[in-house]
Amino acid sequence: MYALLVIEDDDDIRDNICDILELSKYRVISAANGREGLELAKQQTPDLILSDVQMPEMDGYDLLAEIRQDPRLTIIPFIFLTSLADRQDLRQGMLKGADDYLTKPLNREELLEAISAQLSKKAKVDQHYQEVAQNIAQNIAQEQLDRLLYFDTLTQLPNRLALREHLDKVIAETLPLSPIPILLIDIDRFAMINDSRGEEFGDILLQVIAQRIIDTVHEDDTICRLSGDEFAIILSTSNPKAEADNVAKSLLESFATPFVVGMTEVYVTASIGISLYPKDANGIMQRANLALQEAKRRGGNCYQFFDEAQIRMPLSLELQTDLHHALDNQEFELHYQPQVNIATGEMFGSESLIRWNHSSEGTVSPMKFIPIAESNGSIIEIGEWVLKTACQQVKAAQKLIYHNAIQNAGTDLQNLNVPSLKVSVNLSGRQFQQQNLNKRILDILEETSFDPQYLELEITETTVVHNIDASLAKLMELKAIGVKLSIDDFGTGFSSLAYIKKFPLDTLKIDRCFVQHIDTDAQNRAIAKAIITMAKSLDFKTVAEGVETQGELKVLQDLGCDSIQGYYYSRPLPFDRFCTFITDGKRL
């Protein structure tokens, strides 16, 4: 009977997983945090480990790092269970040595299939180790075992474990404050090649790519294959910054020549992340990975040095802890970015945007703390606070507009014209998946006496396409409440007419990446035109985000966009300044 270690700080989730595994005839060991899980792993040496990422005492990434450093535990299959689903989060887990990555809420069949696949792989490895051990009399068992542990079987390059040990050795031998150049290389869109040509073709291509990298760098440099289509290089040089720059350029130039697999020529590009500091293995790999993600965001086929001025580090462990107390400490506030009708020039609504004013760190970007809140579940409570606060404050703003209208009308109250004011509130993916979401929204609307027709809920494309049928049912339920619905960041996800026309939407928000320089960028203009045309055909309104210049506004007017938000009209404003903005009655 296989022994499985489950590490999860949420009691309900942990108990549910344990029940599933015990019913499937596994022996289950469980722990409520990473530190406890590490001790159990060392004591009982389980056959497989399943672990959450965000946990007290020790998070999943640090736990995995400790597991992979212990020779007795390093080959135990390790599966992350988490709500994080962004590619960067997946890569961070894989970079540290995870074997698989399952997102919550868990599907029973998917969980059991993943476990079965990893145990099957482990059984083959264990069998191979036993065969190697039988040859100990011939004095080759240890050499074969080391080869399995420290080298990638496909490319014959050193693997992740070898990289870690070599990096630790280089750090120990290098003078303090001396940079250690490491390059992470990821093949752009490699998954498409595997999908179209098959994994066997992809494996041969990886071997050819590995040889191309070997031919490009110096003999003293250390090349490793980490996993999948990712490689790492530790440079041996007396001029780290310049040499890293030269090697990165040479690699990209070498990739310009097609790779030959059988009789087929294949053109691929690569993204490269480079880090020189700090002097610890985890830190330097993390920074190289962040630089790699930045190169990816820039379109690939380029390299990027880690630069703290441009690339922000993830939220520190201390700030992650503080996030749990931010609501109680009243450290959150809402800002409102006005939305204006292009045709009339009048403001009709705003988007509510959360801000975290940390007591010692100052303002913490939502780009940092929202993914953490998503992963640890606190986004539910934070999201409800945002919805309730937005309804309360916009209700007060509506009263302000009404009183201003009365004052301006004088004695002519029969022709009183009171502009409406709606508010858009973002729903996270985790909120959208709540079973009782409708009830929670209805309770808040009733508590704040807020008219649902003035509330618009913004959901991202990636959230609604996760399960089309379930999303459609949930959207229909929300629509029945009387609220408005919009798709946020439209164009950056799947953008398929086949699904979008099914949904009971009111608005498509055009992502700012298609709005920037739309007056000079023909491609962005074409994309925006296609979105606006499609929206009109489906009777949806359009809001362009991130409008910053008169030129961008003019193109959007010509294309027939309904409304905009962005710095050209107004930056996001705290509530008191938002009320002043309303009173001033600024027009476009």
Secondary structure, DSSP 4 states (H G I P E B T S, - for coil): --EEEEE-S-HHHHHHHHHHHHHTT-EEEEESSHHHHHHHHHHH--SEEEEESS-SSS-HHHHHHHHHHSTTTTTS-EEEEES--SHHHHHHHHHTT-SEEEESSPPHHHHHHHHHHHHHHHHHHHHHHHHHHTTGGGT-HHHHHHHHHHB-TTT--B-HHHHHHHHHHHHHHSPTT----EEEEEETTHHHHHHHH-HHHHHHHHHHHHHHHHHHS-TTSEEEEEETTEEEEE---SSHHHHHHHHHHHHHHHHTSPEEETTEEE---EEEEEE---SSHHHHHHHHHHHHHHHHHTTSSEEEE--TTTSPPPPPHHHHHHHTTTTTTT-EEEEEEEEEETTT--EEEEEEEEEEEETTTEEE-HHHHHHHHHHHSTHHHHHHHHHHHHHHHHHHHHHHHHHHHHHHHTT-GGG------EEEEEPPHHHHT-TTHHHHHHHHHHHHT--GGGEEEEEEHHHHTSSHHHHHHHHHHHHHHT-EEEEEEETSS---HHHHTTS--SEEEEPGGGTTTTTT-HHHHHHHHHHHHHHHHTT-EEEE----SHHHHHHHHHHT--EE-BTTTB--EEHHHHHHHHHHT---
